[in-house]
């Protein structure tokens, strides 16, 4: 038995080094997508005032640290629920490989340095960075266990990165930045509901109330029609951007087609309401926002 236990421990230590656990704690892959969004916002705004590579790198480091910190606090607060879900039970705190105090210390240091770096650009950028951190870690995270309103609350820090990228460049919230923020805010609802549909069993095990259910505990089909509505919001914002002459015809056409496809995939999900259509909506949503921002960067 001693030999067997020693082998198991050895395997765990090999598969989960401290650095590996740190990457899991801060959700590196998810954080990279957030920073990519803010970086594209920074570059789009730089088209109008000039671009400095050193400023971009500094901004990305600051944004990355704040995002890392928010994800770490998220796992601290959800440690007792992460161990109930297949997808999250191997996270370092939930599995017991990392102490809560250690994770809090790491998160605190990262947040301090991250917000400090963002403040070097201007106070508004630091304020929005801190707002994103607080809303995600201390409002959205606990609310997930009590109300479906958590989805709307979580969409705010989810859409703030593009806004933060703009404010870091010019120190104000421009109309272009605000409408791109609204597009990303609306985009998250179909995106999340598709993921939520596919992960509903896991969410239920952990007691999360992110998705509406009927009296018998069955997932409510209203998320299908709601996905269509929010997909239409992205189209309306696209029309708004073009109408007030903030985007080119090329950007308008590409963004319009993307929104129409988003509506189509949302409609398929609503009509069939199965894993195949949910998966289709989810995968399309992965491409939607990066393409929207990239087309605004070059045209």
HELIX and SHEET records of a PDB file:
HELIX    1   1 UNK A    2  UNK A   15  1                                  14    
HELIX    2   2 UNK A   18  UNK A   26  1                                   9    
HELIX    3   3 UNK A   28  UNK A   49  1                                  22    
HELIX    4   4 UNK A   53  UNK A   77  1                                  25    
HELIX    5   5 UNK A   79  UNK A   82  1                                   4    
HELIX    6   6 UNK A  100  UNK A  119  1                                  20    
HELIX    7   7 UNK A  123  UNK A  134  1                                  12    
HELIX    8   8 UNK A  135  UNK A  140  3                                   6    
HELIX    9   9 UNK A  141  UNK A  143  1                                   3    
HELIX   10  10 UNK A  149  UNK A  170  1                                  22    
HELIX   11  11 UNK A  175  UNK A  198  1                                  24    
HELIX   12  12 UNK A  200  UNK A  206  1                                   7    
HELIX   13  13 UNK A  222  UNK A  243  1                                  22    
HELIX   14  14 UNK A  249  UNK A  272  1                                  24    
HELIX   15  15 UNK A  275  UNK A  298  1                                  24    
END                                                                             
